């Protein structure tokens, strides 16, 4: 009982111990806020990337693509693990808008755009394409159909990324007009043969098709600023993939609920290997050898890995703040032990063992850890609950934002606390305090009463 009473008394009477409590609280506060925000941002980005490509992607390593995709899609649809599959054409093109008056309009920037040929109904089953549309959510399967209200009723429609049409305001919201701008969209692309050569070499190498802007899509990923969605058959002709055995660049696959990602991808990979063997000797069968089967994480690793690496580095950097807590607690307890040598001598003279003294000061460190981590956790929780209000207030009063919403695709700052992460931070803080007090506690336990209670030192 004396251990608890003395530990509490030392904590309350020695004001210097407040610094160790404050340091622990500050460490827990900073780490909790940083991990919560960064983990939330990374999770949001990964979720949006996942929803834009399905679970598994069968894709070619080149822009030439691969044939016999329709046969393999039929095979996939017969598998119980597969919920849907969507053929995709992916290439690059120069895109210009033409207004009703005939003026050419550049879509926010003049560098080549990514074009993606899709079948809206199938693609909406694999991805969230139907929900991304701003004007045709209820009729996504007909988003490319000819419209009598368009600039030219004979033109097929196309869908642009929302960032190519509309600007973001200071709060990060797109300023979407009540009606879609009436534009023709001129798409120019190089058509490639199955050998990778220009399909129209020496005879006007560029294929050009004109569409009308039928909608705009907000996916939350980089495609919002660089991508146009075209009708599948039109994109196939534009890219020179409609001659001979028709070709595509990728098949996006969505698994049924409950199917593990790795197991599903391994099954699709096995099916593809069997399919390639069955097509041995067929025309352009060599193109099938350049196809790879990947999970969405590996397929998008160029962007997903960057986000995960940045998150890991930031967590490591801010996690090292915990080392500061260890040193602060060590210094504080070293000073306390230095001023309590006579108390230690008295305790030992009445029969307290070395282990008892050690447990006394370890209990003191435990109290510091519990109080500091508790205060930091409460402060961090309250800050995260109000973080978006605080940022809004700072923006209104001082024009300050953590992230410029006109540049970054960030809405509200993530503030959902993971209880497992919170528990880990608190336990780590308590462990840091115990680590900081360990050496001074052992030093105190080794003191001899005869040395601390000499008359010349009293």
Buried (B, 14 or more C-beta within 10 A) or exposed (E): EEBEEBBEEBBEEBEEBBBBBBBBBBBBBBBBBBBBBBBBBBBBBBEBBBBBBBBBBBBBEEBBBBBBBEEBBEBBEEBEBBBBBBBBBBBBBBBBBBEEEEEEBEBBEEEBBBBBBBBBBBBBBBBBBBEBBBBBEEEBBBBBEBBEEBBEEEBBBBBBBBBBBBEBEEEBEBEBEEEBBEBBBBBBBBBBBBEEEBBBEEEEEEBEBBBBBBBBBBBBBBBBBBBBBBBBBBBBBBBBBBEEBBBBBBBBBBBEEEBEBEEBBBBBBEBBEEBBEBBEEEEBBEBBEEBBBBBBBBBBEEEBEEBBEEBEEBBEEBBEBBEBBBEBBBBBBBBBBEEBBBBBBBBBEEEBEEEBBBBBBBBBBBBBBBBBBBBBBEBBBEBBEEBBEBBBEEBEEEEEBBEEBEEEBBEEBBBEBBEEBBEEBBEBBBBBBBBBBBEBBBBBBEBEBEEBBEEEEE
